[in-house]
């Protein structure tokens, strides 16, 4: 059990990196980074033998692994000053120091990028030889990922042209729309009942307010703002869709979402199975919204009311209580999980409370495999803070398990499974909280959990299907009006929400501010990560020793594709049955929530 004294350290101890912002070792280590980096660059930049002889490539990759382990991304200095800027975002001195090490690091990165670019150009007939060579076993999937992407790479001059035109054809458009929205303000009814001017993010927050007048006022203003920018968003969306179509045509990419799958190290057949399985179970969110509408005392929820919190969750959880609760849950799952948590608390790897200049939200930070994990929180003793702590600790446990088993080239998680560990731990902690809650609190928490799961899984899959049809329609027609885009958006949102959510006037424009669709087919990863987590949770509940297979998955890092990693565990993630196992968990929670609501007399 974690000792109380250990939880008194609530600010990061960064001494494992540097003792202070002016530690003399900072300059010494920077010189070492420069020396080691250019030793590698100068040794290999003019050589071709490592592209032909697997023995020589093994030597080069061994040396490259050492560089990635200790000297990449500005080394300890880059990590240290990034962490310090998160503790104090208002310090110009820290910003200046971080910018300097970033510039230093970028220069080295530019000079060393030849190495991976040339590996990508190894001829296909030689790639198989490298992949099957026993001496390169530890780097096999690193090479496989590079070779998979290389099929769609153009020549170096052509790639340079695409990079140069990207800002004007893509990123400037996206920044323009988001920038216009971020500057917006509008008059709304505030929580005190008085009208006032709020900024765009505050207006979004007020749409979830428990006071119907407040949220209705915020939604009305929000829709007006979107309407003002609909013409610009129409031009923006058509431009970035055209740019995507051009890039895919040049690269001979067969389907609009394929480039996303390649970059995320996920097979298209896996994503297709996920989409198919979730779409077939849209009755689950439809049932949930029917339940929520009844609990809220209305026949149908307005579109903007989907996320309004039901009930009251008043219990407070101090940081110490939160740590002890999570430690107990971790210990029951596997002692190594609680050991990792104990190390984090004992070594000062949490920055716990809000502070002036400190970054908002929460994150689990790691860079190089040789560096410690640090977790930032803004703990205010709410239920969400306990779950956030469990979520970020999931990432932390994932990092530590990978660190113990993988080399620097395999350190990390693909986007497709990045949220598995975090949601796995979060859900088990929530189940412990539910076990001890009274019925009214339990109902409120269960409705909240269902709301989160519906938004993470069903809403994101509906969004992905919207994106698929959006790209398809654009490529057939050549241009889509805002009305056509809005109709497609409403069609797919309605598909998962069912009849208990009204597709209110203005909802057809909500695609305008949904930033994820500008990054093309990213949203599946939220649904996939949580469903994988749900499936693993169910397996552990059925057979506690399955936790060993969960640990094997969490420690695999980037050493193989998710499909192959799961196959070794006896799981086929291309099978609809796998995804349905996770969906069954959500339907089970929904059934329990409906029965509890009926028991309490909330529904008939």
C-alpha positions in Angstrom: 0.0 0.0 0.0 1.2 3.5 -0.8 2.3 5.4 2.3 0.6 8.7 3.0 3.9 10.6 3.0 4.5 9.6 -0.6 1.4 11.5 -1.7 2.7 14.8 -0.2 5.0 15.3 -3.2 2.5 17.1 -5.5 4.9 19.0 -7.8 7.1 17.4 -10.4 10.6 16.4 -9.2 12.6 17.0 -12.4 16.0 16.4 -10.9 16.3 13.1 -12.9 16.7 15.5 -15.9 18.2 18.6 -14.4 18.4 20.2 -10.9 17.3 23.7 -12.1 16.6 25.9 -15.1 20.3 27.0 -14.9 21.9 23.6 -14.2 25.4 23.8 -15.7 24.9 20.2 -17.1 22.4 21.6 -19.6 25.2 23.1 -21.8 27.4 20.1 -21.3 24.6 17.7 -22.4 23.8 19.8 -25.4 27.4 19.5 -26.6 27.2 15.7 -26.2 24.0 15.6 -28.2 25.6 17.6 -31.0 28.7 15.4 -31.0 26.8 12.1 -31.0 24.3 13.3 -33.6 26.8 14.5 -36.1 29.0 11.4 -35.5 26.1 9.3 -36.8 25.2 11.8 -39.6 28.8 12.1 -40.9 29.3 8.3 -40.7 26.3 7.3 -42.8 25.2 10.3 -45.0 27.5 9.4 -47.9 27.2 5.7 -47.7 25.0 3.3 -49.7 26.2 -0.1 -48.3 23.6 -0.1 -45.5 20.9 0.0 -48.2 22.2 -3.1 -49.8 23.8 -5.3 -47.1 21.6 -6.4 -44.1 24.6 -6.9 -41.8 25.6 -3.3 -42.4 22.0 -2.1 -41.9 22.0 -3.9 -38.6 25.0 -1.9 -37.5 23.5 1.4 -38.7 20.1 0.7 -37.0 21.9 -0.3 -33.7 23.6 3.1 -33.8 20.4 4.9 -34.8 18.6 3.2 -31.9 21.1 4.6 -29.5 20.6 8.1 -31.0 16.9 7.8 -30.5 17.3 6.5 -27.0 19.4 9.3 -25.6 19.9 12.2 -28.1 16.8 12.8 -30.2 14.3 15.7 -29.7 16.8 17.8 -27.8 17.5 15.0 -25.3 16.9 15.7 -21.6 17.1 19.5 -22.2 14.2 19.5 -24.7 12.0 17.4 -22.4 12.9 19.4 -19.3 12.0 22.8 -20.7 8.9 21.5 -22.4 7.7 20.3 -19.0 8.7 23.5 -17.3 6.7 25.5 -19.9 3.6 23.4 -18.9 4.2 24.4 -15.3 4.5 28.1 -16.1 3.1 29.1 -19.5 3.5 32.8 -18.8 7.3 32.8 -18.3 9.1 34.4 -21.3 12.4 33.1 -19.9 11.2 29.5 -20.1 9.6 30.0 -23.5 12.9 31.4 -24.8 14.9 28.5 -23.4 12.5 26.0 -24.9 12.5 27.7 -28.3 16.3 27.6 -28.4 16.5 23.9 -27.7 13.7 23.3 -30.2 15.6 25.2 -32.9 18.7 23.2 -32.1 16.8 19.9 -32.2 15.1 20.8 -35.6 18.4 21.5 -37.2 19.7 18.0 -36.2 16.4 16.4 -37.2 16.6 17.9 -40.7 20.2 16.8 -41.1 19.4 13.2 -39.9 16.2 12.6 -41.8 18.1 11.3 -44.8 18.4 8.0 -43.0 14.8 7.0 -42.9 14.0 8.6 -46.3 16.7 6.4 -48.0 15.4 3.3 -46.2 12.0 4.0 -47.7 13.6 3.9 -51.2 15.1 0.4 -50.8 13.7 -1.5 -53.9 10.8 -3.8 -53.2 12.7 -6.9 -54.4 15.3 -6.2 -51.7 12.8 -5.3 -48.9 11.8 -8.9 -48.4 15.4 -9.9 -47.8 15.9 -7.3 -45.1 12.6 -8.2 -43.4 13.4 -11.9 -43.2 17.0 -11.4 -42.1 17.4 -12.8 -38.6 19.9 -10.2 -37.5 17.3 -7.5 -38.1 14.5 -9.2 -36.1 14.3 -6.5 -33.5 13.8 -3.8 -36.2 11.5 -5.8 -38.5 8.3 -3.9 -37.9 10.1 -0.6 -37.9 11.3 -1.4 -41.4 7.9 -2.9 -42.4 6.2 0.4 -41.5 8.7 2.4 -43.6 8.3 0.1 -46.5 4.5 0.2 -46.3 4.5 4.0 -46.5 7.1 4.0 -49.3 4.7 2.5 -51.7 2.9 5.8 -51.8 5.9 8.1 -51.7 6.7 10.2 -54.8 10.2 11.3 -55.8 12.1 13.6 -53.4 11.4 16.7 -55.7 7.7 15.8 -55.9 7.4 15.3 -52.2 9.0 18.7 -51.7 6.5 20.3 -54.0 3.6 18.7 -52.1 5.0 19.9 -48.8 5.5 23.4 -50.1 1.9 23.7 -51.4 0.3 22.1 -48.3 -0.1 25.4 -46.4 -2.0 27.2 -49.1 -4.0 24.1 -50.2 -4.8 22.8 -46.7 -3.5 24.1 -43.4 -4.1 27.8 -44.1 -7.8 27.0 -44.9 -8.2 25.0 -41.7 -6.5 27.6 -39.5 -8.6 30.3 -41.1 -12.0 28.7 -40.2 -10.9 27.7 -36.6 -9.4 31.2 -36.2 -12.5 33.0 -37.2 -14.6 30.9 -34.8 -12.1 31.3 -31.9 -12.5 35.1 -32.2 -16.3 35.0 -32.0 -18.4 36.3 -29.1 -22.1 36.5 -28.5 -24.8 37.5 -26.1 -26.2 34.7 -23.9 -28.1 34.2 -20.7 -25.4 33.4 -18.1 -25.7 31.1 -15.1 -26.7 34.0 -12.9 -29.7 34.6 -15.2 -28.4 37.8 -16.7 -27.5 38.4 -20.3 -23.9 38.9 -21.1 -21.2 38.6 -23.7 -19.3 35.3 -23.7 -16.5 34.0 -26.0 -16.9 31.0 -28.3 -15.5 28.4 -25.9 -17.6 29.7 -23.0 -20.7 29.5 -25.2 -20.0 25.9 -26.0 -19.6 25.1 -22.3 -22.9 26.8 -21.5 -24.8 24.5 -23.9 -24.3 21.7 -21.3 -25.7 23.8 -18.5 -28.4 22.2 -16.3 -30.6 25.3 -16.7 -32.7 24.9 -19.8 -32.9 28.7 -20.5 -29.1 29.0 -20.3 -28.3 26.2 -22.6 -31.1 27.2 -25.1 -29.7 30.7 -25.2 -26.2 29.4 -25.7 -27.3 27.0 -28.5 -29.1 29.8 -30.3 -26.1 32.1 -30.2 -23.8 29.2 -31.2 -25.9 28.4 -34.2 -25.9 32.0 -35.3 -22.1 32.1 -35.2 -21.8 29.0 -37.3 -24.3 30.4 -39.7 -22.2 33.6 -40.1 -19.2 31.4 -41.2 -21.0 28.8 -43.3 -20.0 30.4 -46.6 -16.4 30.4 -45.6 -16.6 26.9 -44.2 -18.1 25.7 -47.5 -15.2 27.1 -49.5 -12.7 25.7 -46.9 -14.2 22.2 -46.9 -14.3 22.0 -50.7 -10.7 23.2 -51.0 -9.3 20.7 -48.6 -11.4 17.9 -50.1 -10.0 18.8 -53.5 -6.5 18.9 -52.1 -6.9 15.5 -50.6 -8.3 14.1 -53.8 -5.3 15.5 -55.7 -2.8 14.0 -53.3 -4.5 10.6 -53.3 -4.5 10.6 -57.1 -0.8 11.5 -57.3 0.1 8.8 -54.8 -2.3 6.2 -56.4 -4.1 5.7 -53.1 -7.2 3.7 -53.8 -9.6 4.9 -51.0 -9.7 8.2 -49.2 -9.0 6.7 -45.7 -6.2 4.4 -46.7 -3.4 7.0 -46.0 -4.8 7.3 -42.4 -4.7 3.6 -41.9 -1.2 3.3 -43.2 0.1 6.1 -40.9 -1.8 4.6 -37.9 -0.4 1.1 -38.6 -3.8 -0.4 -38.8 -5.3 -2.6 -41.6 -8.2 -1.3 -43.5 -10.1 -4.6 -42.9 -9.8 -4.0 -39.1 -11.3 -0.5 -39.5 -14.0 -1.8 -41.8 -15.0 -4.5 -39.3 -15.1 -1.9 -36.5 -17.4 0.4 -38.5 -19.7 -2.5 -39.5 -20.0 -3.9 -36.0 -20.8 -0.5 -34.4 -23.2 0.6 -37.1 -25.2 -2.6 -36.6 -25.6 -1.7 -32.9 -26.9 1.9 -33.3 -30.0 0.6 -31.3 -27.8 1.0 -28.2 -27.4 4.8 -28.4 -31.0 5.2 -29.5 -32.1 3.3 -26.4 -29.8 5.4 -24.2 -31.1 8.7 -25.5 -34.7 7.5 -25.0 -33.8 6.7 -21.4 -32.0 10.1 -20.9 -35.0 12.0 -22.4 -37.3 10.3 -19.9 -34.9 11.0 -17.0 -34.7 14.7 -18.1 -38.6 14.9 -18.2 -38.9 15.5 -22.0 -40.2 13.5 -25.0 -37.2 14.4 -27.1 -33.8 16.0 -26.3 -32.7 19.0 -28.4 -29.6 18.3 -30.4 -27.5 20.5 -28.1 -28.9 18.8 -24.9 -27.3 15.4 -25.5 -24.5 16.0 -23.0 -26.4 17.7 -20.3 -25.4 16.0 -17.0 -28.2 14.1 -15.2 -28.4 14.1 -11.4 -25.8 15.2 -8.9 -22.5 13.6 -8.2 -21.5 15.4 -5.0 -18.9 13.2 -3.4 -15.4 14.7 -3.1 -12.2 12.8 -3.6 -9.0 14.2 -2.3 -5.8 13.5 -4.2 -4.6 11.1 -1.4 -8.0 9.3 -1.4 -7.8 9.1 -5.2 -4.4 7.6 -5.2 -5.3 5.0 -2.6 -8.5 4.0 -4.4 -6.6 3.6 -7.7 -3.8 1.7 -6.0 -6.3 -0.8 -4.6 -7.8 -1.3 -8.0 -4.4 -1.7 -9.7 -3.2 -4.2 -7.1 -6.3 -6.4 -7.6 -5.6 -6.4 -11.4 -1.9 -7.0 -11.2 0.8 -6.1 -8.7 3.1 -4.6 -11.3 0.5 -1.9 -12.0 0.4 -0.8 -8.3 4.3 -1.0 -8.2 4.5 1.4 -11.1 2.0 3.8 -9.4 4.1 3.5 -6.2 7.2 4.5 -8.2 5.5 7.5 -9.7 4.3 8.8 -6.3 7.7 8.1 -4.7 9.7 9.8 -7.4 7.6 13.0 -7.8 6.2 12.2 -11.2 2.9 14.0 -10.6 2.1 17.7 -10.8 -1.3 17.7 -9.0 -3.0 20.9 -8.4 -4.1 23.9 -10.5 -1.7 26.9 -10.3 -1.1 30.3 -11.9 0.3 29.9 -15.4 0.0 26.1 -15.3 -1.4 24.3 -18.3 -5.1 23.3 -18.2 -6.4 19.7 -18.5 -4.3 16.7 -17.9 -1.7 14.6 -19.8 0.8 11.8 -19.4 4.2 12.9 -20.9 7.0 10.8 -22.3 9.6 11.4 -25.0 12.6 9.2 -25.2 12.7 5.6 -23.8 15.5 6.6 -21.5 13.5 9.4 -19.8 10.9 9.2 -16.9 7.2 9.6 -17.4 5.6 12.7 -15.9 1.8 13.2 -15.4 0.2 16.7 -15.2 -3.2 17.0 -13.4 -5.5 19.8 -12.3 -7.0 18.0 -9.3 -10.0 19.7 -7.7 -11.5 16.7 -5.8 -14.3 15.9 -8.2 -15.2 12.5 -9.6 -13.9 13.5 -13.0 -10.5 14.2 -11.4 -10.3 10.6 -10.0 -11.1 9.2 -13.4 -8.7 11.6 -15.1 -5.9 10.4 -12.8 -6.8 6.8 -13.6 -6.9 7.5 -17.3 -3.4 9.2 -17.3 -2.0 6.5 -15.1 -3.2 4.0 -17.8 -1.0 5.8 -20.2 1.8 5.8 -17.7 1.6 2.1 -17.0 1.6 1.5 -20.8 4.8 3.6 -21.2 6.6 1.7 -18.4 5.6 -1.8 -19.7 6.8 -0.8 -23.2 10.0 0.7 -21.8 10.9 -2.6 -20.1 10.6 -4.7 -23.2 11.2 -2.6 -26.3 14.0 -0.8 -28.0 13.8 2.9 -28.9 12.5 2.3 -32.4 9.6 0.4 -31.0 8.9 2.8 -28.1 5.4 4.2 -28.4 1.9 3.3 -29.3 0.1 3.6 -32.7 -2.8 6.1 -32.8 -5.2 3.2 -33.4 -4.6 1.8 -29.9 -3.2 4.7 -28.0 -6.3 5.0 -25.7 -6.6 1.3 -24.8 -4.6 1.3 -21.6 -6.0 4.6 -20.4 -9.7 3.6 -20.8 -9.0 0.1 -19.4 -7.7 1.5 -16.1 -10.3 4.3 -16.0 -13.2 1.9 -16.4 -12.0 -0.5 -13.7 -11.6 2.4 -11.2 -15.1 3.7 -12.1 -16.5 0.2 -11.4 -15.0 0.4 -7.9 -16.6 3.8 -7.3 -19.9 2.5 -8.5 -19.7 -0.5 -6.1 -19.7 1.8 -3.1 -22.1 4.6 -4.3 -25.7 4.9 -3.1 -28.5 4.3 -5.7 -29.1 7.9 -6.7 -25.4 8.6 -7.1 -24.9 5.3 -8.9 -27.6 6.2 -11.4 -26.1 9.6 -12.1 -22.6 8.1 -12.6 -23.9 5.3 -14.9 -25.8 7.8 -17.1 -22.6 9.9 -17.3 -20.6 6.8 -18.2 -23.1 5.8 -20.9 -23.0 9.3 -22.3 -19.2 9.2 -22.5 -19.2 5.8 -24.2 -21.9 6.7 -26.7 -20.0 9.9 -27.6 -16.7 8.1 -27.9 -17.9 5.1 -29.9 -21.2 5.6 -31.7 -20.8 9.3 -32.4 -17.3 8.9 -33.7 -18.3 6.0 -36.0 -21.2 8.0 -37.3 -18.7 10.9 -38.0 -16.4 8.5 -39.8 -19.3 7.3 -42.0 -20.1 11.0 -42.7 -16.5 11.6 -43.7 -16.6 8.6 -46.1 -19.8 9.8 -47.8 -18.5 13.4 -47.8 -15.3 12.4 -49.7 -17.3 10.1 -52.0 -19.9 12.7 -52.9 -17.3 15.4 -53.5 -15.3 13.1 -55.8 -18.4 12.4 -57.8 -19.9 15.9 -58.0 -16.8 18.1 -57.9 -18.3 20.6 -55.4 -20.7 20.4 -52.4 -22.8 23.2 -51.1 -23.1 23.9 -47.4 -26.7 22.6 -47.6 -25.5 19.3 -49.1 -22.7 18.9 -46.5 -25.2 19.8 -43.8 -27.7 17.2 -45.1 -25.1 14.5 -45.1 -24.0 15.4 -41.6 -27.5 15.4 -40.2 -28.2 12.1 -41.9 -25.3 10.3 -40.1 -25.9 12.0 -36.8 -29.6 11.0 -36.9 -28.6 7.4 -37.7 -27.0 6.8 -34.3 -29.1 9.1 -32.1 -32.5 7.7 -33.1 -35.9 9.4 -32.6 -35.3 10.7 -29.0 -32.9 13.4 -30.2 -34.4 16.2 -32.3 -32.2 17.3 -35.2 -32.9 20.9 -34.2 -32.6 23.8 -36.6 -29.0 24.7 -36.8 -27.6 21.3 -36.1 -26.9 20.8 -39.8 -24.1 23.3 -39.4 -22.2 21.7 -36.5 -19.7 20.1 -38.9 -18.3 23.6 -39.3 -16.6 23.6 -35.9 -15.8 19.8 -35.6 -12.1 20.0 -36.1 -11.4 16.3 -36.4 -13.0 16.0 -39.8 -10.3 18.3 -41.1 -7.7 15.7 -40.1 -9.4 13.1 -42.2 -10.6 9.8 -40.8 -9.0 10.2 -37.4 -12.1 9.6 -35.3 -12.2 5.8 -35.7 -9.3 5.6 -33.2 -11.5 6.8 -30.3 -14.1 4.2 -31.0 -11.6 1.4 -31.7 -9.5 2.1 -28.6 -12.4 2.1 -26.2 -14.0 -1.0 -27.7 -10.7 -2.9 -27.6 -10.5 -1.8 -23.9 -14.0 -3.0 -23.3 -13.4 -6.3 -24.8 -10.2 -6.8 -22.8 -12.1 -5.8 -19.6 -14.7 -8.4 -20.2 -12.1 -11.1 -20.8 -10.3 -10.2 -17.5 -13.7 -10.3 -15.6 -14.4 -13.7 -17.0 -10.8 -15.0 -16.4 -8.6 -12.9 -14.2 -5.4 -14.5 -15.5 -6.2 -13.0 -18.9 -4.5 -9.9 -17.4 -1.2 -11.5 -18.5 -2.3 -11.3 -22.1 -3.4 -7.7 -21.6 0.1 -6.9 -20.3 1.7 -8.6 -23.3 -0.4 -6.3 -25.5 0.4 -3.2 -23.5 4.2 -4.0 -23.6 4.3 -4.6 -27.4 4.6 -0.9 -28.3 5.4 -0.5 -32.0 7.0 -3.9 -32.4 4.2 -5.2 -34.6 0.8 -4.2 -36.0 -2.2 -4.3 -33.7 -3.7 -7.0 -35.8 -0.6 -9.3 -35.4 -0.2 -8.5 -31.7 -3.8 -9.6 -31.0 -3.5 -12.6 -33.2 -0.6 -13.9 -31.0 -3.0 -13.5 -28.1 -5.6 -15.6 -29.8 -7.8 -12.6 -30.8 -8.9 -11.7 -34.3 -9.7 -8.0 -34.4 -11.0 -8.4 -38.0 -13.8 -10.5 -36.7 -17.1 -8.7 -35.9 -17.4 -10.9 -32.8 -14.4 -9.2 -31.2 -16.0 -5.8 -31.5 -19.3 -7.1 -30.4 -17.8 -8.3 -27.2 -17.0 -4.6 -26.3 -20.4 -3.4 -27.5 -22.0 -6.1 -25.3 -20.4 -4.4 -22.3 -22.0 -1.1 -23.1 -25.4 -2.7 -23.7 -25.0 -4.5 -20.4 -24.4 -1.2 -18.6 -27.4 0.3 -20.4 -29.6 -2.5 -19.2 -28.4 -2.1 -15.6 -29.0 1.6 -15.8 -32.6 1.1 -17.1 -33.3 -1.4 -14.3 -31.9 1.0 -11.6 -33.9 3.9 -13.0 -37.1 1.8 -12.9 -36.3 0.6 -9.4 -36.0 4.3 -8.2 -39.2 5.2 -9.9 -37.6 7.4 -12.5 -39.0 5.5 -15.5 -42.0 3.2 -15.9 
